[in-house]
Amino acid sequence: MLTDSRKARHPRGTRMPALAGGLAAAVALFVLWPGAPSAQQQRLHLNPVIAKLIEGKTIYGLNTGDLSLAYAKEVARAPVDFVYADLEHNPLDFPALQIFLMGMTDKAAVIRKGNLQPNVALFARFPPEADQSQWVVKQALDIGLHGVIFNGVDTAEQALFAVRTMRYPQMKDSKYREPSGMRGAAAGNATWMWGLNGDEYERHADVWPLNPDGDLLATMMVESVEALKNLDKIAAVPGVGALFPGAGNDLSHSLGVRQDAPELEAAFQQILRACKTHTVACAITASSAEDVAKRVREGWMMNLIIGSSGYLVIGGRRC
């Protein structure tokens, strides 16, 4: 679990493994502050990203627009912990996303591990405004996704709405009743993909770290001047798991500057400070392995590399 510590730790020299040949895409680095062991840390999380974040381990992932069955099978056995499907810059194709997730099912891995936690989680990002539609998030989660990356979150109200769309309405005896959930009951394909019955799925299908037992991750993209003004309020919304300016392209356009402008870097650092203040995961796009190392030293929690192959790191003891 996350602690209230605001002190960044120096990164340890850990070599990042290269991804298997043919894996197209972007990688991200998540880093969280390690907390003291607790009973919650012993619980099996079915989202491998959350499980490793809690343990303070380094996590790898990649970005793709290729939702083919062949690529799904390749991703399932890749040396990563998650894949993030970009459905903003690619067709919004729910049937393809569902087949892709089914293709990632690796029965041999289940037998080896002896539990239902997949080796690779699936997140997705949707077109602007679409991901602020209740039905889009429900469709994605009912397919069986482990998290949603929300575009252009400019206000705390938008972040709150995003979190609510990912939550079921809570029972009266729930410890985490607020923010109240809006997700309709009946999980569709998710119970099949997670290998659970309906009641078991609902216990797992909540946002982390708001609910320490939750297995869904809500990531908010910071892409405008308005979002920068509201940064602390957005980060403070219960249920927000990570902040992410992406490559900074939309943010640089909102600022009216080019990608190499000092104003953009200052905005990145502002986002990083908000992440540390509110103890949420923080993401940034990096252009090279050297840039990744630099961002890790600064204390970033997510580091996305764009390229034909890459690394995604999410881990704790590197801050």
TORKOL-4160 file (C-alpha; in steps of 0.2 Angstrom, whole numbers, padded with zeros to 4 digits, m for minus):
319
<pt num="1" X="0000" Y="0000" Z="0000"/>
<pt num="2" X="0005" Y="0018" Z="m0003"/>
<pt num="3" X="0012" Y="0028" Z="0012"/>
<pt num="4" X="0011" Y="0046" Z="0016"/>
<pt num="5" X="0030" Y="0048" Z="0014"/>
<pt num="6" X="0034" Y="0063" Z="0002"/>
<pt num="7" X="0053" Y="0059" Z="0001"/>
<pt num="8" X="0059" Y="0053" Z="m0016"/>
<pt num="9" X="0072" Y="0039" Z="m0015"/>
<pt num="10" X="0087" Y="0038" Z="m0026"/>
<pt num="11" X="0085" Y="0025" Z="m0041"/>
<pt num="12" X="0095" Y="0009" Z="m0039"/>
<pt num="13" X="0104" Y="0003" Z="m0054"/>
<pt num="14" X="0092" Y="m0010" Z="m0062"/>
<pt num="15" X="0095" Y="m0015" Z="m0080"/>
<pt num="16" X="0079" Y="m0014" Z="m0090"/>
<pt num="17" X="0076" Y="m0029" Z="m0101"/>
<pt num="18" X="0073" Y="m0027" Z="m0120"/>
<pt num="19" X="0056" Y="m0032" Z="m0126"/>
<pt num="20" X="0055" Y="m0047" Z="m0138"/>
<pt num="21" X="0057" Y="m0043" Z="m0156"/>
<pt num="22" X="0041" Y="m0038" Z="m0165"/>
<pt num="23" X="0033" Y="m0030" Z="m0151"/>
<pt num="24" X="0027" Y="m0013" Z="m0157"/>
<pt num="25" X="0025" Y="0002" Z="m0146"/>
<pt num="26" X="0026" Y="0012" Z="m0131"/>
<pt num="27" X="0032" Y="0008" Z="m0114"/>
<pt num="28" X="0028" Y="0016" Z="m0097"/>
<pt num="29" X="0036" Y="0017" Z="m0081"/>
<pt num="30" X="0026" Y="0018" Z="m0064"/>
<pt num="31" X="0035" Y="0021" Z="m0048"/>
<pt num="32" X="0027" Y="0021" Z="m0031"/>
<pt num="33" X="0034" Y="0024" Z="m0014"/>
<pt num="34" X="0036" Y="0007" Z="m0005"/>
<pt num="35" X="0025" Y="0005" Z="0011"/>
<pt num="36" X="0028" Y="m0006" Z="0026"/>
<pt num="37" X="0021" Y="m0024" Z="0024"/>
<pt num="38" X="0003" Y="m0027" Z="0029"/>
<pt num="39" X="m0010" Y="m0040" Z="0028"/>
<pt num="40" X="m0017" Y="m0032" Z="0012"/>
<pt num="41" X="0000" Y="m0035" Z="0004"/>
<pt num="42" X="m0003" Y="m0054" Z="0006"/>
<pt num="43" X="m0020" Y="m0054" Z="m0003"/>
<pt num="44" X="m0019" Y="m0060" Z="m0021"/>
<pt num="45" X="m0023" Y="m0046" Z="m0033"/>
<pt num="46" X="m0029" Y="m0051" Z="m0050"/>
<pt num="47" X="m0022" Y="m0036" Z="m0058"/>
<pt num="48" X="m0003" Y="m0039" Z="m0059"/>
<pt num="49" X="0001" Y="m0021" Z="m0060"/>
<pt num="50" X="m0007" Y="m0017" Z="m0044"/>
<pt num="51" X="0000" Y="m0032" Z="m0036"/>
<pt num="52" X="0018" Y="m0027" Z="m0040"/>
<pt num="53" X="0015" Y="m0008" Z="m0036"/>
<pt num="54" X="0010" Y="m0013" Z="m0019"/>
<pt num="55" X="0026" Y="m0023" Z="m0017"/>
<pt num="56" X="0037" Y="m0009" Z="m0024"/>
<pt num="57" X="0043" Y="m0019" Z="m0039"/>
<pt num="58" X="0047" Y="m0013" Z="m0056"/>
<pt num="59" X="0034" Y="m0016" Z="m0069"/>
<pt num="60" X="0035" Y="m0016" Z="m0088"/>
<pt num="61" X="0022" Y="m0013" Z="m0101"/>
<pt num="62" X="0019" Y="m0007" Z="m0119"/>
<pt num="63" X="0006" Y="0003" Z="m0130"/>
<pt num="64" X="m0002" Y="m0004" Z="m0145"/>
<pt num="65" X="m0015" Y="m0001" Z="m0158"/>
<pt num="66" X="m0013" Y="m0018" Z="m0165"/>
<pt num="67" X="m0028" Y="m0028" Z="m0159"/>
<pt num="68" X="m0025" Y="m0044" Z="m0169"/>
<pt num="69" X="m0026" Y="m0061" Z="m0161"/>
<pt num="70" X="m0008" Y="m0065" Z="m0167"/>
<pt num="71" X="m0002" Y="m0050" Z="m0157"/>
<pt num="72" X="m0012" Y="m0054" Z="m0142"/>
<pt num="73" X="m0004" Y="m0071" Z="m0141"/>
<pt num="74" X="0013" Y="m0063" Z="m0142"/>
<pt num="75" X="0009" Y="m0050" Z="m0129"/>
<pt num="76" X="0003" Y="m0063" Z="m0117"/>
<pt num="77" X="0020" Y="m0070" Z="m0116"/>
<pt num="78" X="0030" Y="m0054" Z="m0118"/>
<pt num="79" X="0042" Y="m0049" Z="m0104"/>
<pt num="80" X="0029" Y="m0035" Z="m0098"/>
<pt num="81" X="0016" Y="m0033" Z="m0085"/>
<pt num="82" X="0003" Y="m0024" Z="m0095"/>
<pt num="83" X="m0002" Y="m0018" Z="m0112"/>
<pt num="84" X="m0011" Y="m0002" Z="m0115"/>
<pt num="85" X="m0023" Y="m0002" Z="m0131"/>
<pt num="86" X="m0024" Y="0015" Z="m0139"/>
<pt num="87" X="m0041" Y="0017" Z="m0145"/>
<pt num="88" X="m0040" Y="0036" Z="m0146"/>
<pt num="89" X="m0028" Y="0037" Z="m0161"/>
<pt num="90" X="m0035" Y="0020" Z="m0168"/>
<pt num="91" X="m0053" Y="0014" Z="m0172"/>
<pt num="92" X="m0064" Y="0013" Z="m0157"/>
<pt num="93" X="m0067" Y="m0006" Z="m0159"/>
<pt num="94" X="m0075" Y="m0015" Z="m0144"/>
<pt num="95" X="m0076" Y="m0032" Z="m0153"/>
<pt num="96" X="m0058" Y="m0032" Z="m0158"/>
<pt num="97" X="m0053" Y="m0026" Z="m0140"/>
<pt num="98" X="m0063" Y="m0041" Z="m0133"/>
<pt num="99" X="m0055" Y="m0054" Z="m0145"/>
<pt num="100" X="m0038" Y="m0046" Z="m0141"/>
<pt num="101" X="m0041" Y="m0049" Z="m0122"/>
<pt num="102" X="m0047" Y="m0067" Z="m0125"/>
<pt num="103" X="m0032" Y="m0070" Z="m0136"/>
<pt num="104" X="m0021" Y="m0064" Z="m0121"/>
<pt num="105" X="m0028" Y="m0079" Z="m0110"/>
<pt num="106" X="m0013" Y="m0090" Z="m0107"/>
<pt num="107" X="m0019" Y="m0107" Z="m0099"/>
<pt num="108" X="m0001" Y="m0113" Z="m0098"/>
<pt num="109" X="0003" Y="m0098" Z="m0087"/>
<pt num="110" X="m0012" Y="m0101" Z="m0076"/>
<pt num="111" X="m0006" Y="m0119" Z="m0073"/>
<pt num="112" X="0012" Y="m0113" Z="m0069"/>
<pt num="113" X="0007" Y="m0100" Z="m0057"/>
<pt num="114" X="m0007" Y="m0109" Z="m0049"/>
<pt num="115" X="m0019" Y="m0094" Z="m0048"/>
<pt num="116" X="m0030" Y="m0083" Z="m0059"/>
<pt num="117" X="m0018" Y="m0068" Z="m0060"/>
<pt num="118" X="m0013" Y="m0065" Z="m0078"/>
<pt num="119" X="0005" Y="m0061" Z="m0082"/>
<pt num="120" X="m0001" Y="m0046" Z="m0092"/>
<pt num="121" X="m0015" Y="m0034" Z="m0088"/>
<pt num="122" X="m0025" Y="m0024" Z="m0101"/>
<pt num="123" X="m0029" Y="m0006" Z="m0100"/>
<pt num="124" X="m0036" Y="0005" Z="m0114"/>
<pt num="125" X="m0037" Y="0024" Z="m0119"/>
<pt num="126" X="m0052" Y="0030" Z="m0128"/>
<pt num="127" X="m0056" Y="0046" Z="m0139"/>
<pt num="128" X="m0059" Y="0062" Z="m0129"/>
<pt num="129" X="m0076" Y="0064" Z="m0122"/>
<pt num="130" X="m0080" Y="0046" Z="m0126"/>
<pt num="131" X="m0071" Y="0040" Z="m0110"/>
<pt num="132" X="m0082" Y="0053" Z="m0100"/>
<pt num="133" X="m0097" Y="0043" Z="m0106"/>
<pt num="134" X="m0103" Y="0031" Z="m0094"/>
<pt num="135" X="m0107" Y="0017" Z="m0107"/>
<pt num="136" X="m0089" Y="0018" Z="m0114"/>
<pt num="137" X="m0081" Y="0014" Z="m0098"/>
<pt num="138" X="m0094" Y="0001" Z="m0093"/>
<pt num="139" X="m0092" Y="m0008" Z="m0110"/>
<pt num="140" X="m0073" Y="m0008" Z="m0108"/>
<pt num="141" X="m0074" Y="m0015" Z="m0090"/>
<pt num="142" X="m0087" Y="m0028" Z="m0094"/>
<pt num="143" X="m0075" Y="m0034" Z="m0108"/>
<pt num="144" X="m0063" Y="m0038" Z="m0093"/>
<pt num="145" X="m0050" Y="m0023" Z="m0094"/>
<pt num="146" X="m0040" Y="m0020" Z="m0078"/>
<pt num="147" X="m0040" Y="m0001" Z="m0080"/>
<pt num="148" X="m0045" Y="0015" Z="m0090"/>
<pt num="149" X="m0033" Y="0029" Z="m0096"/>
<pt num="150" X="m0045" Y="0045" Z="m0096"/>
<pt num="151" X="m0040" Y="0058" Z="m0109"/>
<pt num="152" X="m0040" Y="0077" Z="m0106"/>
<pt num="153" X="m0045" Y="0077" Z="m0088"/>
<pt num="154" X="m0046" Y="0096" Z="m0084"/>
<pt num="155" X="m0055" Y="0097" Z="m0068"/>
<pt num="156" X="m0058" Y="0088" Z="m0052"/>
<pt num="157" X="m0076" Y="0086" Z="m0057"/>
<pt num="158" X="m0071" Y="0076" Z="m0072"/>
<pt num="159" X="m0059" Y="0065" Z="m0062"/>
<pt num="160" X="m0073" Y="0062" Z="m0050"/>
<pt num="161" X="m0085" Y="0057" Z="m0064"/>
<pt num="162" X="m0071" Y="0045" Z="m0071"/>
<pt num="163" X="m0069" Y="0037" Z="m0055"/>
<pt num="164" X="m0088" Y="0035" Z="m0052"/>
<pt num="165" X="m0090" Y="0027" Z="m0069"/>
<pt num="166" X="m0077" Y="0013" Z="m0064"/>
<pt num="167" X="m0086" Y="0009" Z="m0048"/>
<pt num="168" X="m0101" Y="m0001" Z="m0043"/>
<pt num="169" X="m0113" Y="0007" Z="m0031"/>
<pt num="170" X="m0107" Y="0001" Z="m0014"/>
<pt num="171" X="m0116" Y="m0009" Z="m0001"/>
<pt num="172" X="m0121" Y="0000" Z="0015"/>
<pt num="173" X="m0108" Y="m0009" Z="0025"/>
<pt num="174" X="m0094" Y="m0004" Z="0013"/>
<pt num="175" X="m0079" Y="0005" Z="0020"/>
<pt num="176" X="m0077" Y="0014" Z="0004"/>
<pt num="177" X="m0094" Y="0020" Z="m0001"/>
<pt num="178" X="m0088" Y="0037" Z="m0008"/>
<pt num="179" X="m0086" Y="0042" Z="m0022"/>
<pt num="180" X="m0103" Y="0034" Z="m0026"/>
<pt num="181" X="m0102" Y="0022" Z="m0040"/>
<pt num="182" X="m0112" Y="0023" Z="m0057"/>
<pt num="183" X="m0107" Y="0007" Z="m0065"/>
<pt num="184" X="m0122" Y="m0004" Z="m0069"/>
<pt num="185" X="m0123" Y="m0022" Z="m0062"/>
<pt num="186" X="m0119" Y="m0037" Z="m0072"/>
<pt num="187" X="m0101" Y="m0038" Z="m0078"/>
<pt num="188" X="m0104" Y="m0047" Z="m0094"/>
<pt num="189" X="m0088" Y="m0055" Z="m0101"/>
<pt num="190" X="m0077" Y="m0049" Z="m0086"/>
<pt num="191" X="m0082" Y="m0063" Z="m0075"/>
<pt num="192" X="m0077" Y="m0076" Z="m0088"/>
<pt num="193" X="m0060" Y="m0067" Z="m0092"/>
<pt num="194" X="m0056" Y="m0065" Z="m0073"/>
<pt num="195" X="m0062" Y="m0083" Z="m0069"/>
<pt num="196" X="m0074" Y="m0077" Z="m0055"/>
<pt num="197" X="m0092" Y="m0078" Z="m0052"/>
<pt num="198" X="m0102" Y="m0062" Z="m0051"/>
<pt num="199" X="m0100" Y="m0059" Z="m0032"/>
<pt num="200" X="m0081" Y="m0062" Z="m0032"/>
<pt num="201" X="m0079" Y="m0051" Z="m0047"/>
<pt num="202" X="m0088" Y="m0036" Z="m0039"/>
<pt num="203" X="m0076" Y="m0038" Z="m0024"/>
<pt num="204" X="m0061" Y="m0036" Z="m0035"/>
<pt num="205" X="m0068" Y="m0024" Z="m0047"/>
<pt num="206" X="m0065" Y="m0008" Z="m0038"/>
<pt num="207" X="m0053" Y="0006" Z="m0040"/>
<pt num="208" X="m0036" Y="0005" Z="m0031"/>
<pt num="209" X="m0029" Y="0013" Z="m0020"/>
<pt num="210" X="m0046" Y="0020" Z="m0014"/>
<pt num="211" X="m0050" Y="0002" Z="m0010"/>
<pt num="212" X="m0035" Y="m0008" Z="m0005"/>
<pt num="213" X="m0043" Y="m0024" Z="m0012"/>
<pt num="214" X="m0047" Y="m0016" Z="m0028"/>
<pt num="215" X="m0040" Y="m0022" Z="m0045"/>
<pt num="216" X="m0045" Y="m0008" Z="m0056"/>
<pt num="217" X="m0033" Y="0007" Z="m0060"/>
<pt num="218" X="m0040" Y="0024" Z="m0065"/>
<pt num="219" X="m0027" Y="0035" Z="m0074"/>
<pt num="220" X="m0030" Y="0053" Z="m0078"/>
<pt num="221" X="m0021" Y="0062" Z="m0092"/>
<pt num="222" X="m0016" Y="0080" Z="m0089"/>
<pt num="223" X="m0016" Y="0089" Z="m0106"/>
<pt num="224" X="m0021" Y="0107" Z="m0104"/>
<pt num="225" X="m0017" Y="0123" Z="m0095"/>
<pt num="226" X="m0034" Y="0121" Z="m0086"/>
<pt num="227" X="m0028" Y="0104" Z="m0080"/>
<pt num="228" X="m0012" Y="0112" Z="m0073"/>
<pt num="229" X="m0022" Y="0125" Z="m0064"/>
<pt num="230" X="m0033" Y="0111" Z="m0056"/>
<pt num="231" X="m0019" Y="0099" Z="m0054"/>
<pt num="232" X="m0019" Y="0097" Z="m0035"/>
<pt num="233" X="m0038" Y="0095" Z="m0034"/>
<pt num="234" X="m0038" Y="0082" Z="m0048"/>
<pt num="235" X="m0024" Y="0072" Z="m0039"/>
<pt num="236" X="m0034" Y="0073" Z="m0023"/>
<pt num="237" X="m0049" Y="0065" Z="m0030"/>
<pt num="238" X="m0052" Y="0048" Z="m0021"/>
<pt num="239" X="m0049" Y="0034" Z="m0033"/>
<pt num="240" X="m0037" Y="0042" Z="m0044"/>
<pt num="241" X="m0023" Y="0030" Z="m0046"/>
<pt num="242" X="m0011" Y="0039" Z="m0058"/>
<pt num="243" X="m0008" Y="0056" Z="m0067"/>
<pt num="244" X="m0001" Y="0055" Z="m0085"/>
<pt num="245" X="0004" Y="0070" Z="m0097"/>
<pt num="246" X="0007" Y="0057" Z="m0111"/>
<pt num="247" X="0020" Y="0063" Z="m0123"/>
<pt num="248" X="0015" Y="0081" Z="m0119"/>
<pt num="249" X="0009" Y="0085" Z="m0137"/>
<pt num="250" X="m0008" Y="0091" Z="m0132"/>
<pt num="251" X="m0001" Y="0100" Z="m0117"/>
<pt num="252" X="0012" Y="0109" Z="m0127"/>
<pt num="253" X="m0001" Y="0115" Z="m0139"/>
<pt num="254" X="m0012" Y="0121" Z="m0125"/>
<pt num="255" X="0003" Y="0130" Z="m0118"/>
<pt num="256" X="0006" Y="0137" Z="m0136"/>
<pt num="257" X="0024" Y="0131" Z="m0136"/>
<pt num="258" X="0035" Y="0118" Z="m0145"/>
<pt num="259" X="0040" Y="0102" Z="m0137"/>
<pt num="260" X="0057" Y="0107" Z="m0133"/>
<pt num="261" X="0051" Y="0123" Z="m0124"/>
<pt num="262" X="0056" Y="0126" Z="m0105"/>
<pt num="263" X="0038" Y="0129" Z="m0101"/>
<pt num="264" X="0033" Y="0111" Z="m0106"/>
<pt num="265" X="0047" Y="0104" Z="m0094"/>
<pt num="266" X="0041" Y="0116" Z="m0080"/>
<pt num="267" X="0023" Y="0109" Z="m0083"/>
<pt num="268" X="0030" Y="0091" Z="m0081"/>
<pt num="269" X="0039" Y="0095" Z="m0065"/>
<pt num="270" X="0023" Y="0103" Z="m0059"/>
<pt num="271" X="0014" Y="0087" Z="m0062"/>
<pt num="272" X="0027" Y="0077" Z="m0054"/>
<pt num="273" X="0026" Y="0088" Z="m0038"/>
<pt num="274" X="0007" Y="0085" Z="m0037"/>
<pt num="275" X="0010" Y="0066" Z="m0039"/>
<pt num="276" X="0022" Y="0066" Z="m0024"/>
<pt num="277" X="0011" Y="0078" Z="m0014"/>
<pt num="278" X="m0004" Y="0067" Z="m0016"/>
<pt num="279" X="0005" Y="0050" Z="m0017"/>
<pt num="280" X="m0002" Y="0044" Z="m0033"/>
<pt num="281" X="0008" Y="0036" Z="m0048"/>
<pt num="282" X="0015" Y="0048" Z="m0060"/>
<pt num="283" X="0018" Y="0046" Z="m0079"/>
<pt num="284" X="0028" Y="0054" Z="m0092"/>
<pt num="285" X="0034" Y="0050" Z="m0110"/>
<pt num="286" X="0052" Y="0047" Z="m0113"/>
<pt num="287" X="0062" Y="0047" Z="m0129"/>
<pt num="288" X="0076" Y="0035" Z="m0125"/>
<pt num="289" X="0083" Y="0024" Z="m0112"/>
<pt num="290" X="0094" Y="0038" Z="m0105"/>
<pt num="291" X="0078" Y="0049" Z="m0104"/>
<pt num="292" X="0070" Y="0035" Z="m0094"/>
<pt num="293" X="0084" Y="0034" Z="m0082"/>
<pt num="294" X="0083" Y="0053" Z="m0079"/>
<pt num="295" X="0065" Y="0053" Z="m0076"/>
<pt num="296" X="0066" Y="0038" Z="m0064"/>
<pt num="297" X="0079" Y="0048" Z="m0054"/>
<pt num="298" X="0067" Y="0063" Z="m0054"/>
<pt num="299" X="0054" Y="0052" Z="m0046"/>
<pt num="300" X="0042" Y="0049" Z="m0060"/>
<pt num="301" X="0030" Y="0034" Z="m0058"/>
<pt num="302" X="0026" Y="0030" Z="m0076"/>
<pt num="303" X="0038" Y="0032" Z="m0090"/>
<pt num="304" X="0031" Y="0029" Z="m0108"/>
<pt num="305" X="0044" Y="0027" Z="m0122"/>
<pt num="306" X="0038" Y="0028" Z="m0140"/>
<pt num="307" X="0047" Y="0017" Z="m0153"/>
<pt num="308" X="0047" Y="0001" Z="m0162"/>
<pt num="309" X="0050" Y="m0007" Z="m0145"/>
<pt num="310" X="0052" Y="0000" Z="m0128"/>
<pt num="311" X="0051" Y="m0002" Z="m0109"/>
<pt num="312" X="0038" Y="0001" Z="m0097"/>
<pt num="313" X="0043" Y="0003" Z="m0079"/>
<pt num="314" X="0032" Y="0004" Z="m0064"/>
<pt num="315" X="0041" Y="0002" Z="m0048"/>
<pt num="316" X="0043" Y="0007" Z="m0030"/>
<pt num="317" X="0061" Y="0008" Z="m0024"/>
<pt num="318" X="0067" Y="0018" Z="m0038"/>
<pt num="319" X="0061" Y="0035" Z="m0032"/>
